């Protein structure tokens, strides 16, 4: 899936930033380095992120669920409940989650 406009006030052209270029690399199916994988997880789930599998900027959206593996994460404060995340791998997701010290289990689904 390609980036798409999600509102009427979107800019005419897609924003061209380091972040959007990295996300388009993921959408293109390229292999990521460790640093790039960590950056993708941080963009989606880090402390200043939208905590969503879709990155939005200036009326454009980059859906990542179509090309990243789904990872279920269980936290100690919610026994038996798993939250769904999409990230390049478990390591990058663990680094990006702010309350990572409470993670009990991570499963590829």
N, C-alpha and C positions, 0 to 999 in steps of 0.2 A: 504494500500500500504506500502511496506517495503522500507527501504533505498536502493539506487541503485548506481552503478558506473556511472558517467556521462562523464568520459574522460579516455583515454588510460593510463594516467600516475597516475591513482588512486592507493592508497596503496592496498595491497592484502587483508588486513583485515580492517573492519570498525574501525575508531578511537573510542576509549573508553574513553570518557571524561564525566564530570558531565552534560554538555550541551547535548551531544548525548544520554546519558542515560535518561534524562528528555524528550527529543523528542521521544524516543522510548516508553516511558511510555504513552505519548499522543497517539502515533500510535497504541498502544496496547489497547486503550480504557479505561484506568484507570481513576478514578476520581482524579482531582487535588486539592490540597489545594490552598488557596488564594495566598500564596507566590509562589507556583509552576506555577499557572496561570499567575501571574505577570511576572515571569521569562520567560515563553514561549513567551508572547507578546513582552517583551524587546528583546529577542533573534531575533525575526522576524522583529520588527519595531522600536526598540530603536535607540538611537543616534549613536551607533557604529554597527548597523545591516545592512543587505543588503536591507532592505525594500522590502522584497519578501516573498511569502508564502512558499518558499523552502529554507531550510538552507543547505549550501554547505561547506564541509570541506575535504581537502586532496583528492579531486576527488570523494567524495561520496556526495549524495544529500538525504535529508529527506523532502519529500513533505508533507506539512501540510494541504493543501486544502481539502484533502479527509476526514479528521477527525475533523476539527475545523469548527465552524459555520461561515458563511459569514456575514460580517457586512458592511453596506454601511455607509460612513461618508461624511457629507456635511460640507464644510468649508465656513466661511464668505467671503473670498476673491474669491470664485468661486460660485456665486449664481446659484442654479439649477443644479449643477454638484455634483455627488457623486463618491467618490473613493471606491474601493472594498478592504477590508482587511479580513484576516482570523485570528481569535484570540479566546481564550477560552471564553471570555465574554467582554461586553462593558467596564466594569471597568478596566480590565487589559489593554485593548487597549487604553483607554483614558490616562492611566498612561504612556504608552510607546510612544505615538505620541508626537514628539517634539513641534509642534505648537498647542498643545491641547487647548490653550486659544482662538483659532479661530474656534473651533468646534461648529457648530450650531445644528447638528442633527446626531444621530446614529440610524440605523435601522437594525434589523435582516432581512436578505433576504433569 
